[in-house]
Amino acid sequence: QVQLVESGGGLVQPGGSLRLSCAASGIIVSMNAMGWYRQAPGKQREFVASITAEGTTNYATSVKGRFTISRDSAKNTVYLQMSSLKFEDTAVYYCYKFPRWGQGTQVTVSS
């Protein structure tokens, strides 16, 4: 019954910003730990950011200070606000709530 649907990916220039959304159904996001992961071609899927049910956030060192994870209880949606984007941020971004993954949304940072 749990579904996670990502949206908001696309093409952006270096230094630009993008906001990803994860619309959840079958769960209440404010009562669960949620996370964002990403996978670039030829690389292992890696942790990006998480938020606990209590609201505590955690970030990978590579994105700290540039990315912000948040949630909107009224919309039952988790967000990833990305700024100061770099070429190395290019990846498919996945929303996660154990034991489920979203389908992913492509983010491409290119000139």
C-alpha positions as CSV (number, residue, x, y, z in Angstrom):
1,Q,0.0,0.0,0.0
2,V,3.0,2.3,0.5
3,Q,3.9,4.4,-2.5
4,L,6.5,7.1,-2.9
5,V,6.4,9.3,-6.0
6,E,9.3,11.6,-6.7
7,S,9.0,14.7,-9.0
8,G,10.9,17.9,-9.7
9,G,14.0,16.6,-11.4
10,G,15.3,18.1,-14.6
11,L,18.2,19.9,-16.2
12,V,19.9,22.7,-14.3
13,Q,23.0,24.8,-14.8
14,P,25.9,24.6,-12.3
15,G,25.2,26.9,-9.4
16,G,21.5,26.6,-9.9
17,S,18.7,25.3,-7.7
18,L,16.1,22.6,-7.8
19,R,13.5,21.3,-5.4
20,L,12.5,17.6,-5.4
21,S,9.3,16.4,-4.0
22,C,8.3,13.0,-2.6
23,A,4.6,12.5,-2.4
24,A,3.7,9.6,0.0
25,S,0.7,7.5,0.3
26,G,0.0,4.6,2.7
27,I,2.2,6.3,5.4
28,I,2.2,9.5,7.4
29,V,5.5,11.2,6.7
30,S,5.6,13.1,10.0
31,M,5.4,9.7,11.9
32,N,8.3,8.1,9.9
33,A,12.0,8.5,9.2
34,M,12.4,9.5,5.6
35,G,15.4,9.9,3.4
36,W,16.8,10.9,0.0
37,Y,19.5,8.8,-1.8
38,R,21.1,9.2,-5.2
39,Q,22.8,7.0,-7.7
40,A,25.1,8.2,-10.5
41,P,25.9,6.0,-13.5
42,G,28.5,3.4,-12.6
43,K,28.3,4.3,-8.9
44,Q,26.7,2.8,-5.9
45,R,23.6,4.3,-4.5
46,E,24.6,6.8,-1.7
47,F,22.9,8.5,1.2
48,V,22.1,12.2,0.7
49,A,19.8,13.4,3.5
50,S,17.3,12.1,6.1
51,I,14.7,13.4,8.6
52,T,13.4,11.5,11.6
53,A,9.9,11.4,13.0
54,E,11.1,13.9,15.6
55,G,12.3,16.3,12.9
56,T,16.1,15.7,13.3
57,T,17.9,16.1,10.0
58,N,21.2,14.5,8.7
59,Y,23.2,15.2,5.6
60,A,26.0,13.6,3.6
61,T,29.2,15.7,3.9
62,S,29.2,16.4,0.2
63,V,25.8,18.2,0.3
64,K,25.8,19.8,3.8
65,G,25.2,23.5,3.5
66,R,23.8,23.2,0.0
67,F,20.8,20.8,0.4
68,T,17.9,21.0,2.8
69,I,15.4,18.2,3.6
70,S,12.0,19.2,4.9
71,R,8.4,17.9,5.1
72,D,4.9,19.3,4.8
73,S,2.5,17.3,7.0
74,A,-0.6,18.8,5.4
75,K,0.6,17.6,1.9
76,N,2.2,14.4,3.3
77,T,5.2,15.3,1.2
78,V,9.0,15.3,1.8
79,Y,11.2,17.8,-0.1
80,L,14.8,18.1,-1.0
81,Q,15.8,21.7,-1.7
82,M,19.1,21.7,-3.7
83,S,21.2,24.8,-4.3
84,S,24.6,25.6,-5.5
85,L,24.4,22.5,-7.7
86,K,27.6,20.9,-9.0
87,F,28.3,18.6,-11.9
88,E,28.9,15.8,-9.4
89,D,25.3,16.2,-8.1
90,T,24.1,14.6,-11.4
91,A,22.2,11.4,-10.5
92,V,18.9,9.7,-10.1
93,Y,17.5,10.8,-6.8
94,Y,15.3,8.3,-4.8
95,C,12.9,8.9,-1.9
96,Y,13.1,6.2,0.8
97,K,11.1,5.0,3.7
98,F,12.0,1.5,4.9
99,P,11.5,-0.9,3.2
100,R,10.3,1.1,0.1
101,W,11.9,3.1,-2.6
102,G,10.4,5.6,-5.0
103,Q,10.9,5.2,-8.7
104,G,13.5,8.0,-8.8
105,T,13.8,11.3,-10.6
106,Q,16.7,12.4,-12.8
107,V,18.7,15.4,-11.9
108,T,21.2,16.6,-14.5
109,V,23.6,19.5,-13.8
110,S,25.2,20.7,-17.0
111,S,26.3,23.8,-18.9
